[in-house]
Amino acid sequence: LISTAPPYTAHLVGLDLHRRTGLPWAADFRDSWIGWHSTPMRPFPASRVDRRMERSVTEGASLVVAASRGVRDDLRSRAPGGRFEVLYNGYDAKAPPARRPGEKLIITYTGTLFPNTPPWPLLEAIESMQSEAPEMRGRVLVRFVGRISAETGGQLASERYRPFVECTGFVDHDQTLRFQAESDLLLLLLDEAMVRAGVMTGKLFEYFGSRRPILAVCVEGEASALIREANAGFVVPPEAGAVRRQLQSLYDLWRQGRLTDWAFREETVGQFDRREQVKRLAGYLERLVGSAPPRSHSSGDQAPARSGSGG
């Protein structure tokens, strides 16, 4: 049996089926449950009920699969006796051909741009650099692909940023991948509170699949560690001075043509291919089945159906 959440009711159904059938059961958490960013802490007595239900799942499951180390650690902190594994989100697209140098350094952000992940340190750094070095004007483009909150979108459309910012709006997945392939750098913006909580964005793995270097503007956490492990790009804290120094270095690398064929650590990036992730999941499930005790049929069990002349 496999159940995946959210929604967390799916795990309660999985628990019930596990108890009824005795079949081994894997409970997959793409997000954590109690007090997570997507499920804020509820007041008493609802919070107590939530904790009791969560623990019945994490301790009752044969295996708990988590989407990140942060999710795993959060769940395990309230159920230390369970069995936990990490299975990251991945990518399923072939790597595009090497990027050919263009007339502009194109930095692309894909996905929803929320108010709590502001791009202002990067945009202010570009504005400052261009004011001091006019020859940079027209040589840098920051492209936002996806939905943008109304407040952030209004600021991006201002005369201040319009010369070097492009907003495409929502596009389909194939077009998103094309925008990534046409980029020199992929921008990752992570809210500090979410990083501290151990939230892992699926966008990171799509970026890995694109084989374009990443510029991550965020505090240190699981995402920054994976980027360094994969030699997938650059991590800089969300501070104007630090972002400007890193951007100047990247601009110089781009002018020298050294961003076009970035040397990723393939043994790390390759493990996030969804085919490899499915193999890992299959290994977990095979071990569960192999370790499960034999089941005996009770009078209430149904015998396997036999195929007759009707096929």
Secondary structure, DSSP 8 states (H G I E B T S, - for coil): -EEEESSTHHHHHHHHHHHHH----EEEESS-STTBTTB----TTHHHHHHHHHHHHHHHSSEEEESSHHHHHHHHTT-TTS-EEE----B-S---------SSEEEEEES-B-TTS--HHHHHHHHHHHHH-GGGTTSEEEEEES-B-HHHHHHHTSTTTGGGEEEEE---HHHHHHHHHT-SEEEEE--HHHHHHT---THHHHHHHHT--EEEES-SSHHHHHHHHTT-EEEE-S-HHHHHHHHHHHHHHHHTT-STT----HHHHGGGBHHHHHHHHHHHHHHHHHHS------TTS-------TT-
